[in-house]
Amino acid sequence: MHNQRRMFLGALAAGLLLVAGCSTQQAQGPVGVEVQGTLVDLCGQPVPYNTVYVPGSDPVLTDAEGHFTITGVQTPYDLVINNVYLSEFAGEGDASLLVVRGLTRTDPYLAVNPRNGSSCASASVAGTLTPASPSDITTKEAVALLLPPYRNRDFSYDDTFFTSLRFDPALAGDATLLGLRWQTDADDNAVAFSDPARSDLGAAVASVTLQDGGDVTGQTLALSPEGISTRTVTASTELSAVMSLAEVGHYVTYQGEDTRIRTGRFSIDGGTAETSFSFAAPTGSDLGSLISAEAYYGEGRGIFKSLGNTTPLDLSSIDGSVVVWRQVPSEGDAVTLSFPDPVVPYAPVSGSVVKPCETVFRWTGPEGALYDVVFGLWFPSTDQSLAVEVLTADTELAIPSYADLGGVPDANAYVWWFLQAAAGEALPTSVDEVASAAGAQTAAAMNMGYALPGASGYRFWVDAGQFSFPDTQAPGYF
């Protein structure tokens, strides 16, 4: 059974690499290059003894340090990695494969989620915020633990706090602890971060030493309003008519980096035409502002989109959302968040019967985006579920012939697919950049949900639909 599953996984991944045809043989050409790569988890630790291969070459195992070598590779090439994933949706299957499509660099360095978990260090910090906040005034406080690119924040209660962090063990040492308290209104939104008549509002910064498994207790953060003032920042939104704005939020930055401390939020009714929002924001002492907005599309709203000479397709069955973010310049008090064109899958239409090796999944989206595409397959007769994730700059992919899957033909088998897309000032712009040490670190921080990186960016999530396979007994299909 294990051998059958290994064949099943390998054949499927190879087929997904092709836009047309089912052959996995590389085109004949000159002698290829040697690829010397490294595979690490989201905390920078080696992923040892894991299968990696380029279609048309023999699989190799990473060594104890996560290194691997593949010879005779023609560029660009597709790298297939067994039992790892990036998207949480790809981690839900019984097995998973990650395909990095169109690499040209010969030293790929990739941060991934191994199915057996990441080897992260962890530490926590607990303590007290002083002075205590008066009971007759509504305030809120939060503490952020920052060890770039890893970060976490927790809101505190009763002037005590506890926050924890998972991080690369190699980064153990000094981290920054940021405490913040602000006055809120009846809607829990900030109205002031300092007041000359009050000593309980303000910020505190301390250095703490983090060690794997270590718990720092008894930490005191003495809040001070010194150097901090409150300003009003205004966020305007611009979005396509097919999108509905859902929420706009204000987050605090420290030294230009997102802390995930949210101090204001507007939840928007789908029927409102409001596009401008004002927030109280801190300034001074290295504090700044990041505005994030989320919009939805699809969900039965009947989106129609024309693509070239094709007939407009009713894509009301898809479920799409996008988050955009932008930091507010320190010298300004206003920012505009422009939503990109939506990521729209347009073939095949959800609910279709798809013919493996003949059906090409296609979508459109903003120029310059990188796509993380997850195909989920389930075969009831063998109760096998598999997620194949493809990181690509392309906008089309095919699924392989069912005859190559190594399972029992099953007319009840089906496939669903899910699209993510991202771009931004601090995000990789190509698969080669993702497969670099810096790009892998940024991707790891995003996949761990630790930050919205850089001064601006966006990220899409699109449930693109579910499909069935044709009757496996019908002649000519396989």
C-alpha beads as a LAMMPS data file, in Angstrom:
LAMMPS data file: protein, C-alpha beads

478 atoms
477 bonds

1 atom types
1 bond types

-500.0 500.0 xlo xhi
-500.0 500.0 ylo yhi
-500.0 500.0 zlo zhi

Masses

1 110.0

Atoms # bond

1 1 1 0.000 0.000 0.000
2 1 1 2.840 2.386 0.842
3 1 1 4.552 1.650 -2.477
4 1 1 1.287 2.204 -4.316
5 1 1 0.825 5.558 -2.598
6 1 1 4.372 6.652 -3.435
7 1 1 3.742 5.830 -7.109
8 1 1 0.421 7.625 -6.910
9 1 1 2.029 10.782 -5.546
10 1 1 4.945 10.869 -7.914
11 1 1 2.909 10.317 -11.053
12 1 1 0.383 12.947 -10.082
13 1 1 2.983 15.614 -9.398
14 1 1 4.705 14.968 -12.694
15 1 1 1.437 15.337 -14.570
16 1 1 0.587 18.613 -12.875
17 1 1 3.756 20.159 -14.196
18 1 1 2.516 20.088 -17.759
19 1 1 0.092 22.419 -19.454
20 1 1 -0.564 19.928 -22.226
21 1 1 0.323 16.285 -22.677
22 1 1 1.121 13.669 -20.062
23 1 1 4.726 12.768 -20.776
24 1 1 7.161 13.501 -17.954
25 1 1 10.277 13.241 -20.133
26 1 1 12.416 16.349 -20.458
27 1 1 13.153 17.663 -23.935
28 1 1 16.495 16.575 -25.306
29 1 1 19.147 19.270 -25.184
30 1 1 22.689 20.052 -24.114
31 1 1 24.120 18.686 -20.908
32 1 1 22.268 20.352 -18.047
33 1 1 23.436 22.191 -14.952
34 1 1 23.979 20.919 -11.440
35 1 1 21.394 22.139 -8.923
36 1 1 22.595 22.340 -5.317
37 1 1 19.656 23.289 -3.116
38 1 1 18.576 23.533 0.510
39 1 1 15.273 22.684 2.150
40 1 1 14.395 24.243 5.528
41 1 1 11.246 24.540 7.600
42 1 1 9.490 27.802 8.496
43 1 1 11.869 28.319 11.401
44 1 1 14.984 27.922 9.282
45 1 1 15.866 24.385 10.406
46 1 1 16.913 21.665 7.911
47 1 1 14.312 19.298 6.486
48 1 1 16.392 16.096 6.352
49 1 1 15.894 12.907 4.332
50 1 1 13.051 14.285 2.253
51 1 1 12.439 13.318 -1.374
52 1 1 13.142 16.016 -3.979
53 1 1 13.274 15.656 -7.748
54 1 1 13.073 17.327 -11.139
55 1 1 10.724 15.545 -13.591
56 1 1 12.805 13.360 -15.883
57 1 1 15.521 12.848 -13.252
58 1 1 15.859 10.352 -10.432
59 1 1 14.567 11.404 -7.003
60 1 1 17.163 12.329 -4.384
61 1 1 17.034 12.675 -0.612
62 1 1 18.038 15.769 1.285
63 1 1 20.895 15.101 3.691
64 1 1 20.942 15.763 7.439
65 1 1 21.412 19.489 6.774
66 1 1 18.597 19.695 4.219
67 1 1 20.973 19.910 1.245
68 1 1 20.417 18.102 -2.059
69 1 1 22.126 17.849 -5.444
70 1 1 20.513 17.050 -8.800
71 1 1 22.659 16.838 -11.939
72 1 1 21.871 17.250 -15.622
73 1 1 19.032 19.732 -15.108
74 1 1 17.738 21.772 -18.028
75 1 1 16.603 25.296 -17.086
76 1 1 14.003 26.481 -16.456
77 1 1 13.018 23.496 -14.347
78 1 1 10.284 22.393 -11.964
79 1 1 11.232 21.192 -8.492
80 1 1 8.956 18.639 -6.810
81 1 1 9.162 18.210 -3.018
82 1 1 7.399 15.382 -1.230
83 1 1 5.388 15.683 2.008
84 1 1 5.648 19.453 2.412
85 1 1 3.358 22.403 1.764
86 1 1 3.088 26.188 2.008
87 1 1 -0.650 26.847 2.131
88 1 1 -2.652 25.535 5.094
89 1 1 -5.186 24.235 2.568
90 1 1 -2.534 21.941 1.104
91 1 1 -1.811 20.560 4.558
92 1 1 -5.310 19.120 4.959
93 1 1 -4.876 16.090 2.667
94 1 1 -3.553 12.668 3.620
95 1 1 -0.465 13.503 1.592
96 1 1 0.909 16.582 -0.113
97 1 1 3.385 17.607 -2.767
98 1 1 4.849 21.034 -3.471
99 1 1 5.847 21.940 -7.014
100 1 1 7.982 25.059 -7.566
101 1 1 7.547 25.789 -11.244
102 1 1 9.941 27.563 -13.608
103 1 1 13.117 27.865 -11.518
104 1 1 16.342 28.997 -13.169
105 1 1 18.640 29.452 -10.171
106 1 1 20.993 26.576 -9.392
107 1 1 21.052 27.183 -5.605
108 1 1 17.372 27.112 -4.558
109 1 1 16.745 27.730 -0.853
110 1 1 13.165 26.975 0.155
111 1 1 11.271 27.348 3.436
112 1 1 8.343 24.933 3.678
113 1 1 5.928 23.281 6.109
114 1 1 7.012 19.647 6.604
115 1 1 4.042 17.399 7.294
116 1 1 5.735 16.191 10.483
117 1 1 6.013 19.769 11.801
118 1 1 8.630 22.500 12.000
119 1 1 11.551 22.470 14.440
120 1 1 10.806 25.873 15.920
121 1 1 12.139 27.241 19.147
122 1 1 9.529 28.682 21.493
123 1 1 9.625 31.105 24.391
124 1 1 7.205 33.214 26.400
125 1 1 7.263 36.468 28.335
126 1 1 4.867 37.398 31.157
127 1 1 4.648 40.469 33.318
128 1 1 2.827 43.642 34.247
129 1 1 2.071 46.973 32.603
130 1 1 2.465 49.965 34.949
131 1 1 0.967 52.270 36.021
132 1 1 -2.438 50.641 36.315
133 1 1 -5.216 52.092 34.233
134 1 1 -8.031 53.992 36.030
135 1 1 -11.197 51.935 36.293
136 1 1 -13.437 54.801 35.216
137 1 1 -11.801 55.255 31.792
138 1 1 -12.036 52.735 28.966
139 1 1 -8.601 51.677 27.767
140 1 1 -7.016 48.800 25.942
141 1 1 -3.461 47.510 26.003
142 1 1 -1.336 45.100 24.034
143 1 1 2.172 43.712 24.129
144 1 1 4.134 42.668 21.035
145 1 1 7.177 40.378 21.093
146 1 1 9.439 41.143 18.139
147 1 1 12.287 39.016 16.839
148 1 1 12.258 39.851 13.105
149 1 1 10.934 38.307 10.994
150 1 1 9.095 36.496 13.804
151 1 1 6.611 38.435 15.894
152 1 1 3.509 37.969 17.978
153 1 1 1.161 40.179 19.942
154 1 1 -1.314 39.560 22.727
155 1 1 -3.825 41.909 24.254
156 1 1 -3.395 42.152 28.004
157 1 1 -6.037 42.102 30.697
158 1 1 -6.032 43.598 34.196
159 1 1 -2.649 45.187 33.440
160 1 1 -0.941 41.793 33.172
161 1 1 0.312 40.230 29.967
162 1 1 1.530 36.938 28.563
163 1 1 2.910 36.569 25.058
164 1 1 4.772 33.749 23.339
165 1 1 6.727 33.260 20.142
166 1 1 7.875 30.501 17.796
167 1 1 11.134 31.321 16.043
168 1 1 14.320 30.108 14.389
169 1 1 16.545 28.644 17.149
170 1 1 19.547 30.317 15.509
171 1 1 18.027 33.708 16.400
172 1 1 17.809 32.985 20.147
173 1 1 18.968 36.007 22.086
174 1 1 17.777 39.578 22.465
175 1 1 14.242 40.392 21.349
176 1 1 12.152 43.545 21.679
177 1 1 9.108 43.760 23.919
178 1 1 6.717 46.603 23.039
179 1 1 3.900 47.571 25.394
180 1 1 1.164 50.009 24.435
181 1 1 -1.992 51.368 26.091
182 1 1 -4.572 53.652 24.494
183 1 1 -7.949 55.126 25.326
184 1 1 -10.918 53.731 23.391
185 1 1 -14.443 54.761 22.521
186 1 1 -17.661 52.769 22.850
187 1 1 -16.818 50.868 19.639
188 1 1 -13.430 49.774 21.027
189 1 1 -11.554 52.046 18.631
190 1 1 -8.616 54.168 19.795
191 1 1 -9.229 57.853 20.505
192 1 1 -5.970 58.810 22.269
193 1 1 -2.478 57.368 22.812
194 1 1 -1.296 60.139 25.145
195 1 1 -2.769 62.776 27.425
196 1 1 -0.747 65.363 29.383
197 1 1 -3.055 64.858 32.353
198 1 1 -2.610 61.081 32.434
199 1 1 0.402 58.871 33.061
200 1 1 -1.238 55.531 32.256
201 1 1 -1.315 56.008 28.467
202 1 1 1.745 55.586 26.292
203 1 1 4.342 53.028 25.313
204 1 1 7.207 51.058 26.811
205 1 1 10.048 49.215 25.103
206 1 1 12.276 46.624 26.750
207 1 1 14.854 44.097 25.636
208 1 1 14.337 40.483 26.687
209 1 1 16.510 37.440 26.104
210 1 1 14.730 34.529 24.450
211 1 1 15.949 30.943 24.678
212 1 1 14.252 27.846 23.340
213 1 1 11.826 26.620 25.970
214 1 1 12.538 29.582 28.195
215 1 1 9.830 31.458 30.086
216 1 1 10.600 35.038 31.071
217 1 1 8.422 36.049 34.011
218 1 1 8.076 39.093 36.216
219 1 1 8.801 41.511 33.363
220 1 1 7.643 45.072 34.122
221 1 1 6.805 47.482 31.296
222 1 1 6.602 51.054 32.610
223 1 1 4.397 52.958 30.174
224 1 1 5.254 56.559 29.419
225 1 1 3.559 59.186 27.217
226 1 1 6.900 60.928 26.657
227 1 1 7.539 61.595 22.982
228 1 1 4.175 60.136 21.925
229 1 1 1.270 62.086 20.499
230 1 1 -1.998 61.257 18.787
231 1 1 -2.761 62.133 15.198
232 1 1 -5.669 61.374 12.903
233 1 1 -4.956 59.320 9.798
234 1 1 -7.462 58.916 6.992
235 1 1 -7.696 55.860 4.772
236 1 1 -9.515 55.910 1.444
237 1 1 -10.327 52.799 -0.574
238 1 1 -10.624 52.260 -4.321
239 1 1 -11.971 48.923 -5.546
240 1 1 -13.616 47.238 -8.481
241 1 1 -17.402 47.342 -8.809
242 1 1 -17.479 43.545 -8.410
243 1 1 -15.883 43.767 -4.958
244 1 1 -17.611 44.531 -1.658
245 1 1 -15.574 46.192 1.077
246 1 1 -15.743 44.169 4.314
247 1 1 -13.491 45.897 6.843
248 1 1 -10.743 48.473 7.307
249 1 1 -8.337 48.347 10.237
250 1 1 -5.499 50.353 11.772
251 1 1 -2.358 48.586 13.007
252 1 1 0.619 49.979 14.886
253 1 1 4.101 49.686 13.430
254 1 1 7.375 49.862 15.334
255 1 1 10.504 51.030 13.512
256 1 1 8.636 50.564 10.247
257 1 1 7.583 46.955 10.894
258 1 1 4.073 45.626 11.436
259 1 1 3.458 44.609 15.064
260 1 1 -0.043 43.125 14.506
261 1 1 -1.394 45.420 17.264
262 1 1 -4.769 46.548 15.941
263 1 1 -6.154 49.705 17.544
264 1 1 -9.087 50.486 15.257
265 1 1 -11.515 48.633 13.022
266 1 1 -14.520 49.490 10.878
267 1 1 -16.728 46.616 9.802
268 1 1 -18.586 47.584 6.651
269 1 1 -22.119 46.605 5.772
270 1 1 -22.247 45.215 2.233
271 1 1 -24.706 47.905 1.239
272 1 1 -22.693 50.951 2.342
273 1 1 -20.983 53.271 -0.099
274 1 1 -18.493 54.544 2.468
275 1 1 -14.927 54.647 1.165
276 1 1 -13.095 56.932 3.638
277 1 1 -12.243 56.104 7.255
278 1 1 -10.456 58.004 10.024
279 1 1 -8.385 56.506 12.824
280 1 1 -6.623 57.859 15.881
281 1 1 -2.982 56.838 15.530
282 1 1 0.201 57.103 17.609
283 1 1 3.223 59.010 16.424
284 1 1 6.684 59.442 17.909
285 1 1 8.992 56.967 19.684
286 1 1 9.369 54.900 16.483
287 1 1 5.603 54.232 16.331
288 1 1 3.689 54.428 13.068
289 1 1 0.586 53.241 11.271
290 1 1 -0.387 50.530 8.806
291 1 1 -3.873 50.401 7.286
292 1 1 -5.310 47.085 6.126
293 1 1 -8.552 46.588 4.196
294 1 1 -10.390 43.455 3.114
295 1 1 -12.930 42.974 0.324
296 1 1 -14.952 40.024 -0.921
297 1 1 -16.225 38.998 -4.322
298 1 1 -18.151 36.069 -5.708
299 1 1 -20.345 34.412 -3.096
300 1 1 -23.343 34.263 -5.411
301 1 1 -23.142 37.921 -6.400
302 1 1 -23.048 36.985 -10.080
303 1 1 -19.667 38.268 -11.241
304 1 1 -19.275 38.520 -14.991
305 1 1 -15.895 39.046 -16.578
306 1 1 -15.010 39.164 -20.283
307 1 1 -11.640 37.718 -21.243
308 1 1 -10.560 38.627 -24.733
309 1 1 -12.917 37.080 -27.247
310 1 1 -14.402 34.571 -24.843
311 1 1 -17.983 34.669 -23.688
312 1 1 -18.460 36.290 -20.278
313 1 1 -18.695 33.559 -17.660
314 1 1 -20.977 33.517 -14.667
315 1 1 -18.532 33.023 -11.802
316 1 1 -21.016 33.446 -9.008
317 1 1 -20.029 30.101 -7.499
318 1 1 -16.500 31.233 -6.586
319 1 1 -15.632 32.660 -3.189
320 1 1 -12.872 35.257 -3.319
321 1 1 -11.333 37.687 -0.863
322 1 1 -8.377 40.036 -0.902
323 1 1 -6.484 41.956 1.781
324 1 1 -4.493 45.060 0.859
325 1 1 -2.221 46.973 3.197
326 1 1 -0.239 50.190 3.158
327 1 1 1.817 52.031 5.754
328 1 1 1.019 55.688 6.407
329 1 1 4.062 57.893 5.762
330 1 1 5.374 59.569 8.913
331 1 1 5.208 62.948 7.196
332 1 1 1.606 62.461 6.039
333 1 1 -1.776 61.738 7.521
334 1 1 -3.630 60.092 4.638
335 1 1 -3.285 56.965 2.539
336 1 1 -5.229 55.420 -0.324
337 1 1 -5.640 51.650 -0.600
338 1 1 -6.224 50.664 -4.215
339 1 1 -7.450 47.106 -4.641
340 1 1 -5.936 45.220 -7.589
341 1 1 -8.060 43.541 -10.245
342 1 1 -9.584 40.348 -8.849
343 1 1 -8.047 36.930 -9.321
344 1 1 -10.721 35.158 -11.385
345 1 1 -10.667 31.472 -12.396
346 1 1 -12.410 31.177 -15.739
347 1 1 -11.895 27.620 -16.970
348 1 1 -13.225 25.131 -16.296
349 1 1 -16.488 26.349 -14.800
350 1 1 -17.124 25.019 -11.301
351 1 1 -19.150 21.818 -11.357
352 1 1 -17.778 20.644 -14.699
353 1 1 -16.706 17.128 -15.559
354 1 1 -12.983 17.418 -16.205
355 1 1 -10.971 15.118 -18.438
356 1 1 -7.480 14.565 -17.020
357 1 1 -4.661 15.502 -19.365
358 1 1 -7.123 17.399 -21.564
359 1 1 -8.441 19.948 -19.090
360 1 1 -6.338 23.029 -18.432
361 1 1 -7.237 25.138 -15.414
362 1 1 -6.930 28.836 -16.247
363 1 1 -7.301 32.078 -14.353
364 1 1 -6.563 35.760 -14.667
365 1 1 -5.176 38.173 -12.104
366 1 1 -3.028 41.248 -11.457
367 1 1 0.189 41.598 -13.401
368 1 1 3.270 40.725 -11.367
369 1 1 1.533 38.436 -8.875
370 1 1 2.862 35.046 -7.809
371 1 1 0.283 32.265 -7.542
372 1 1 0.043 29.449 -5.025
373 1 1 -2.406 26.933 -6.519
374 1 1 -3.718 23.962 -4.553
375 1 1 -5.401 21.007 -6.250
376 1 1 -7.179 18.695 -3.839
377 1 1 -8.120 15.215 -5.070
378 1 1 -10.171 12.552 -3.341
379 1 1 -10.655 8.960 -4.541
380 1 1 -13.441 7.255 -2.552
381 1 1 -12.644 3.707 -3.668
382 1 1 -9.223 3.848 -1.987
383 1 1 -10.079 6.673 0.435
384 1 1 -6.987 8.534 -0.763
385 1 1 -6.840 12.302 -0.488
386 1 1 -3.994 14.297 -1.903
387 1 1 -3.106 17.970 -2.133
388 1 1 -0.774 19.103 -4.880
389 1 1 0.426 22.672 -4.455
390 1 1 2.059 24.567 -7.307
391 1 1 3.971 27.821 -6.844
392 1 1 4.040 29.549 -10.210
393 1 1 4.052 32.801 -12.148
394 1 1 1.921 31.156 -14.864
395 1 1 -1.855 31.468 -15.132
396 1 1 -2.681 27.944 -16.279
397 1 1 -2.051 24.372 -15.133
398 1 1 -3.238 20.904 -16.163
399 1 1 -4.075 17.765 -14.213
400 1 1 -2.672 14.395 -15.307
401 1 1 -4.199 11.318 -16.836
402 1 1 -6.130 9.236 -14.338
403 1 1 -4.426 6.157 -15.776
404 1 1 -1.145 7.424 -14.282
405 1 1 -2.473 7.955 -10.788
406 1 1 -1.904 4.431 -9.502
407 1 1 -5.339 4.152 -7.902
408 1 1 -8.467 2.152 -8.692
409 1 1 -10.668 3.896 -11.302
410 1 1 -13.485 5.615 -9.475
411 1 1 -16.331 7.493 -11.148
412 1 1 -17.022 9.294 -7.844
413 1 1 -13.562 10.864 -7.667
414 1 1 -13.464 14.651 -7.681
415 1 1 -11.014 17.533 -7.592
416 1 1 -11.256 21.029 -6.125
417 1 1 -8.828 23.870 -6.512
418 1 1 -7.889 26.891 -4.476
419 1 1 -5.879 29.939 -5.547
420 1 1 -3.750 32.322 -3.536
421 1 1 -1.865 35.255 -5.005
422 1 1 0.382 37.869 -3.449
423 1 1 2.533 40.825 -4.391
424 1 1 4.024 43.758 -2.554
425 1 1 6.981 45.987 -1.924
426 1 1 8.775 43.480 0.322
427 1 1 7.492 40.284 -1.313
428 1 1 9.329 38.129 -3.874
429 1 1 8.416 38.880 -7.487
430 1 1 9.466 35.546 -9.018
431 1 1 9.856 31.906 -8.036
432 1 1 13.625 32.425 -8.151
433 1 1 13.285 35.130 -5.481
434 1 1 11.056 32.888 -3.363
435 1 1 13.798 30.260 -3.602
436 1 1 16.409 32.563 -2.049
437 1 1 17.335 32.930 1.624
438 1 1 15.722 36.381 1.899
439 1 1 12.622 35.381 -0.048
440 1 1 12.188 32.200 1.954
441 1 1 12.344 34.163 5.211
442 1 1 9.663 36.612 4.049
443 1 1 7.448 33.791 2.812
444 1 1 7.890 31.931 6.106
445 1 1 6.830 34.972 8.153
446 1 1 3.707 35.420 5.999
447 1 1 2.777 31.745 6.157
448 1 1 3.104 31.824 9.937
449 1 1 0.742 34.813 10.026
450 1 1 3.282 37.005 11.800
451 1 1 3.194 40.142 9.696
452 1 1 2.048 42.087 6.683
453 1 1 5.513 42.750 5.259
454 1 1 6.758 45.970 3.751
455 1 1 5.112 49.313 3.138
456 1 1 2.382 47.927 0.871
457 1 1 1.040 44.743 -0.678
458 1 1 -1.950 42.497 -1.253
459 1 1 -2.951 38.859 -0.863
460 1 1 -5.830 36.920 -2.450
461 1 1 -7.675 33.777 -1.353
462 1 1 -10.016 32.238 -3.944
463 1 1 -12.077 29.065 -3.635
464 1 1 -12.230 28.274 -7.328
465 1 1 -14.676 25.366 -7.389
466 1 1 -15.147 21.608 -7.393
467 1 1 -15.118 19.199 -10.331
468 1 1 -15.795 15.560 -11.061
469 1 1 -14.034 13.098 -13.333
470 1 1 -15.838 11.424 -16.245
471 1 1 -17.203 7.881 -16.062
472 1 1 -14.033 5.850 -15.833
473 1 1 -15.618 2.974 -17.735
474 1 1 -16.461 5.084 -20.791
475 1 1 -14.141 4.373 -23.756
476 1 1 -11.756 7.030 -24.988
477 1 1 -11.406 9.034 -21.796
478 1 1 -8.242 7.412 -20.462

Bonds

1 1 1 2
2 1 2 3
3 1 3 4
4 1 4 5
5 1 5 6
6 1 6 7
7 1 7 8
8 1 8 9
9 1 9 10
10 1 10 11
11 1 11 12
12 1 12 13
13 1 13 14
14 1 14 15
15 1 15 16
16 1 16 17
17 1 17 18
18 1 18 19
19 1 19 20
20 1 20 21
21 1 21 22
22 1 22 23
23 1 23 24
24 1 24 25
25 1 25 26
26 1 26 27
27 1 27 28
28 1 28 29
29 1 29 30
30 1 30 31
31 1 31 32
32 1 32 33
33 1 33 34
34 1 34 35
35 1 35 36
36 1 36 37
37 1 37 38
38 1 38 39
39 1 39 40
40 1 40 41
41 1 41 42
42 1 42 43
43 1 43 44
44 1 44 45
45 1 45 46
46 1 46 47
47 1 47 48
48 1 48 49
49 1 49 50
50 1 50 51
51 1 51 52
52 1 52 53
53 1 53 54
54 1 54 55
55 1 55 56
56 1 56 57
57 1 57 58
58 1 58 59
59 1 59 60
60 1 60 61
61 1 61 62
62 1 62 63
63 1 63 64
64 1 64 65
65 1 65 66
66 1 66 67
67 1 67 68
68 1 68 69
69 1 69 70
70 1 70 71
71 1 71 72
72 1 72 73
73 1 73 74
74 1 74 75
75 1 75 76
76 1 76 77
77 1 77 78
78 1 78 79
79 1 79 80
80 1 80 81
81 1 81 82
82 1 82 83
83 1 83 84
84 1 84 85
85 1 85 86
86 1 86 87
87 1 87 88
88 1 88 89
89 1 89 90
90 1 90 91
91 1 91 92
92 1 92 93
93 1 93 94
94 1 94 95
95 1 95 96
96 1 96 97
97 1 97 98
98 1 98 99
99 1 99 100
100 1 100 101
101 1 101 102
102 1 102 103
103 1 103 104
104 1 104 105
105 1 105 106
106 1 106 107
107 1 107 108
108 1 108 109
109 1 109 110
110 1 110 111
111 1 111 112
112 1 112 113
113 1 113 114
114 1 114 115
115 1 115 116
116 1 116 117
117 1 117 118
118 1 118 119
119 1 119 120
120 1 120 121
121 1 121 122
122 1 122 123
123 1 123 124
124 1 124 125
125 1 125 126
126 1 126 127
127 1 127 128
128 1 128 129
129 1 129 130
130 1 130 131
131 1 131 132
132 1 132 133
133 1 133 134
134 1 134 135
135 1 135 136
136 1 136 137
137 1 137 138
138 1 138 139
139 1 139 140
140 1 140 141
141 1 141 142
142 1 142 143
143 1 143 144
144 1 144 145
145 1 145 146
146 1 146 147
147 1 147 148
148 1 148 149
149 1 149 150
150 1 150 151
151 1 151 152
152 1 152 153
153 1 153 154
154 1 154 155
155 1 155 156
156 1 156 157
157 1 157 158
158 1 158 159
159 1 159 160
160 1 160 161
161 1 161 162
162 1 162 163
163 1 163 164
164 1 164 165
165 1 165 166
166 1 166 167
167 1 167 168
168 1 168 169
169 1 169 170
170 1 170 171
171 1 171 172
172 1 172 173
173 1 173 174
174 1 174 175
175 1 175 176
176 1 176 177
177 1 177 178
178 1 178 179
179 1 179 180
180 1 180 181
181 1 181 182
182 1 182 183
183 1 183 184
184 1 184 185
185 1 185 186
186 1 186 187
187 1 187 188
188 1 188 189
189 1 189 190
190 1 190 191
191 1 191 192
192 1 192 193
193 1 193 194
194 1 194 195
195 1 195 196
196 1 196 197
197 1 197 198
198 1 198 199
199 1 199 200
200 1 200 201
201 1 201 202
202 1 202 203
203 1 203 204
204 1 204 205
205 1 205 206
206 1 206 207
207 1 207 208
208 1 208 209
209 1 209 210
210 1 210 211
211 1 211 212
212 1 212 213
213 1 213 214
214 1 214 215
215 1 215 216
216 1 216 217
217 1 217 218
218 1 218 219
219 1 219 220
220 1 220 221
221 1 221 222
222 1 222 223
223 1 223 224
224 1 224 225
225 1 225 226
226 1 226 227
227 1 227 228
228 1 228 229
229 1 229 230
230 1 230 231
231 1 231 232
232 1 232 233
233 1 233 234
234 1 234 235
235 1 235 236
236 1 236 237
237 1 237 238
238 1 238 239
239 1 239 240
240 1 240 241
241 1 241 242
242 1 242 243
243 1 243 244
244 1 244 245
245 1 245 246
246 1 246 247
247 1 247 248
248 1 248 249
249 1 249 250
250 1 250 251
251 1 251 252
252 1 252 253
253 1 253 254
254 1 254 255
255 1 255 256
256 1 256 257
257 1 257 258
258 1 258 259
259 1 259 260
260 1 260 261
261 1 261 262
262 1 262 263
263 1 263 264
264 1 264 265
265 1 265 266
266 1 266 267
267 1 267 268
268 1 268 269
269 1 269 270
270 1 270 271
271 1 271 272
272 1 272 273
273 1 273 274
274 1 274 275
275 1 275 276
276 1 276 277
277 1 277 278
278 1 278 279
279 1 279 280
280 1 280 281
281 1 281 282
282 1 282 283
283 1 283 284
284 1 284 285
285 1 285 286
286 1 286 287
287 1 287 288
288 1 288 289
289 1 289 290
290 1 290 291
291 1 291 292
292 1 292 293
293 1 293 294
294 1 294 295
295 1 295 296
296 1 296 297
297 1 297 298
298 1 298 299
299 1 299 300
300 1 300 301
301 1 301 302
302 1 302 303
303 1 303 304
304 1 304 305
305 1 305 306
306 1 306 307
307 1 307 308
308 1 308 309
309 1 309 310
310 1 310 311
311 1 311 312
312 1 312 313
313 1 313 314
314 1 314 315
315 1 315 316
316 1 316 317
317 1 317 318
318 1 318 319
319 1 319 320
320 1 320 321
321 1 321 322
322 1 322 323
323 1 323 324
324 1 324 325
325 1 325 326
326 1 326 327
327 1 327 328
328 1 328 329
329 1 329 330
330 1 330 331
331 1 331 332
332 1 332 333
333 1 333 334
334 1 334 335
335 1 335 336
336 1 336 337
337 1 337 338
338 1 338 339
339 1 339 340
340 1 340 341
341 1 341 342
342 1 342 343
343 1 343 344
344 1 344 345
345 1 345 346
346 1 346 347
347 1 347 348
348 1 348 349
349 1 349 350
350 1 350 351
351 1 351 352
352 1 352 353
353 1 353 354
354 1 354 355
355 1 355 356
356 1 356 357
357 1 357 358
358 1 358 359
359 1 359 360
360 1 360 361
361 1 361 362
362 1 362 363
363 1 363 364
364 1 364 365
365 1 365 366
366 1 366 367
367 1 367 368
368 1 368 369
369 1 369 370
370 1 370 371
371 1 371 372
372 1 372 373
373 1 373 374
374 1 374 375
375 1 375 376
376 1 376 377
377 1 377 378
378 1 378 379
379 1 379 380
380 1 380 381
381 1 381 382
382 1 382 383
383 1 383 384
384 1 384 385
385 1 385 386
386 1 386 387
387 1 387 388
388 1 388 389
389 1 389 390
390 1 390 391
391 1 391 392
392 1 392 393
393 1 393 394
394 1 394 395
395 1 395 396
396 1 396 397
397 1 397 398
398 1 398 399
399 1 399 400
400 1 400 401
401 1 401 402
402 1 402 403
403 1 403 404
404 1 404 405
405 1 405 406
406 1 406 407
407 1 407 408
408 1 408 409
409 1 409 410
410 1 410 411
411 1 411 412
412 1 412 413
413 1 413 414
414 1 414 415
415 1 415 416
416 1 416 417
417 1 417 418
418 1 418 419
419 1 419 420
420 1 420 421
421 1 421 422
422 1 422 423
423 1 423 424
424 1 424 425
425 1 425 426
426 1 426 427
427 1 427 428
428 1 428 429
429 1 429 430
430 1 430 431
431 1 431 432
432 1 432 433
433 1 433 434
434 1 434 435
435 1 435 436
436 1 436 437
437 1 437 438
438 1 438 439
439 1 439 440
440 1 440 441
441 1 441 442
442 1 442 443
443 1 443 444
444 1 444 445
445 1 445 446
446 1 446 447
447 1 447 448
448 1 448 449
449 1 449 450
450 1 450 451
451 1 451 452
452 1 452 453
453 1 453 454
454 1 454 455
455 1 455 456
456 1 456 457
457 1 457 458
458 1 458 459
459 1 459 460
460 1 460 461
461 1 461 462
462 1 462 463
463 1 463 464
464 1 464 465
465 1 465 466
466 1 466 467
467 1 467 468
468 1 468 469
469 1 469 470
470 1 470 471
471 1 471 472
472 1 472 473
473 1 473 474
474 1 474 475
475 1 475 476
476 1 476 477
477 1 477 478
